[in-house]
Amino acid sequence: MYITGKTNLSNTSVGQNVILTATATGGSGSYTYKFVVYNVNTNVWFTLKDYSSSSSYTTKLSSVGTKQFVVSVKDSTGKIV
């Protein structure tokens, strides 16, 4: 299974919307998506949206600092990438 992801912005300001999207291919059946953010400055992970069928998620940044957005994808057999 392969995943590609993107966001609508590379540099953002507090309060600005960030749209995350992911596409999965090569797995079995349907996919579910989990969106997570990692705050590099505080070393904290936070789940934005747990596994669901939606391959996109919109969030607003609530604090300054460097963030990394991660998406995990699960196919119908339970395989996670």
C-alpha positions in Angstrom: 0.0 0.0 0.0 1.2 3.5 -0.8 0.2 6.8 0.6 0.6 10.3 -0.7 -0.2 13.4 1.3 -0.3 17.1 0.9 -1.4 20.3 2.7 -2.6 23.5 1.2 0.2 25.6 2.9 3.8 25.3 3.8 4.0 28.4 6.1 1.0 29.3 8.2 -0.1 31.7 11.0 -1.9 31.0 14.2 -5.7 30.8 13.4 -5.1 29.9 9.8 -6.8 26.9 8.3 -4.6 24.0 7.2 -6.2 21.4 4.9 -4.6 17.9 5.0 -5.4 15.4 2.3 -4.2 11.8 1.7 -4.5 9.3 -1.1 -3.8 5.5 -0.6 -3.4 2.9 -3.3 -2.4 -0.7 -3.5 -4.1 -2.0 -0.3 -7.2 -4.2 0.0 -10.7 -2.9 -0.1 -11.6 0.5 1.4 -9.3 2.7 3.5 -9.7 4.6 6.8 -7.5 7.6 7.6 -6.0 8.9 10.9 -4.6 12.4 11.1 -2.0 13.3 13.8 0.1 16.4 14.5 3.5 16.4 16.2 4.7 19.7 17.8 8.4 19.7 17.4 8.9 22.4 20.0 7.1 20.6 22.8 7.8 17.0 21.7 4.0 16.3 21.9 1.9 14.1 19.6 -1.9 14.8 19.3 -4.5 12.9 17.3 -6.6 15.4 15.2 -9.0 12.8 13.9 -9.1 9.1 14.6 -9.6 6.5 11.8 -12.5 7.4 9.5 -13.4 7.0 5.9 -12.6 10.7 5.2 -9.3 11.2 3.4 -9.1 14.9 4.3 -9.1 17.0 7.5 -9.2 20.7 8.1 -7.7 22.2 11.3 -6.7 25.6 12.6 -3.3 26.2 14.1 -3.7 27.2 17.7 -0.1 27.9 18.6 3.2 29.0 17.1 6.1 26.6 16.4 7.1 23.8 14.1 4.5 21.2 13.4 4.6 17.9 11.5 1.4 16.4 10.2 1.2 12.6 9.9 -1.5 10.5 8.3 -1.9 6.7 8.9 -4.0 4.7 6.6 -5.6 1.3 7.3 -7.0 -0.9 4.6 -9.9 -3.3 5.0 -7.6 -6.1 6.2 -6.3 -3.9 9.1 -2.9 -3.3 7.5 -1.6 0.1 8.6 0.8 2.3 6.7 
